[in-house]
Amino acid sequence: MTKQDALDSPESKKAKTAVPAVEKALDVLELMAKSPDGLTMNEIVDALDRTMGEIYRVVVYLAERQYLRQNIDTSRYELTLKLFELSHTHDPTERLVKAALPMLERIAATNRQSCHIGVLNRTNVLVLASVQSPLPAGYAVRTGALFPVDQTSSGHVILAFSTDEVQERYLARRSPEDRADLKARLATIRQNGFEDTSSTMILGVRNLCVPVFDTRGVAAAITSGFIGQNNAASTAEQTLASIRLAALELSKTLGFRLDTSPFEAALTP
């Protein structure tokens, strides 16, 4: 191993970014999340394989900040609801829409094509936000519209990057004759990182659809219903490339890490 390889190793990078006090606090919180019955101070120390001197002040401080509370009768520490409250300070849907709108507006302005972002809502796709083309005529999907999953590219793109369990539940609701084609469609989308196909609802519209991810996995899909027009600002291929970059940028804003994703190769434009 060369000196540069050693510097670039995961262990070296971790050493450079480590903040001991924060690391110990997160270790405690993650441990407590796995311990619904709570733990005593000695049990926390033993479970983390650290000394009492390393952990005692961290636990006491977390209790002072109300992330932990100590049961007076048993002396056991347990998590409070503060982390839950913090996680719900900003509604995930509102955060997604707020982050997505500037990127949708940029796609529409650059390519002169309408675009929208949709999420799965049971057996439908719900359009959370839509931006129209700046041209006087075009095709657009209205915000708040609901479409059956099987009629949309958005639904299939989201399903393609969902877990195997989610895909199986969807396929189980389809007829046996359709399942083979649907599996092949989802596999192709997952391999390519997008879908480029003719709309099944509107003749002459070409669906260009790309997934959006957050820290939990696939969260939504951005779609442009591409219509060829005279004096077009960009081709379908250029529009698709623009959407892929915007979707990746949005995903990173939502906490997604491309370098740790199993779909890195497919999602890299």
KAURCOR-V783046 format. One line per field, one symbol per residue. psi: psi as a letter, one per 40 degrees, with the letter a starting at -180 (. if undefined). burial: I if it has 9 or more other C-alpha atoms within 8 Angstrom, else O. Layout:
psi: ???
burial: ???
This chain:
psi: hidddddeidddddddehhddddddddddddddegdeiiidddddddefiidddddddddddddefdiihhddeeiiiiaeddddddedhhdddddddddddddddddddefiiiihiihgbeihhhdihhiieidiahihiheihihdeeiddddddddeiidddddddddeiiddeddddddddddddddeihhiiiedhhehhhhhiihiaddahdaihhhghhhiifidiiddddddddddddddddddeehhdeeieedddeh.
burial: OOOOOIOOOOOIIOOOOOOOOOIIIOIIIOIIOOIOOIIIIOOIIOOOOOOOOIIIOIIOOIIOOIIIIIIOOOOIIIIIOOOOOOOOOOOOOOIIIOIIIOIIIOIIIOIIIIIIIIIIOOOIIIIIIIIIIOOOOIIIIOIOOOIIIOIIIIIIIIIIIIOOOIIOOOIOOOOOOOIOOIOOOIIOIIOIIIIOOIIOOOOOIIIIIIIIIIOOIIIIIIIIIIIOOOOIOIOIOOIIIIIIIIIIOIIIOIOIOIOOOOIIOIIOO
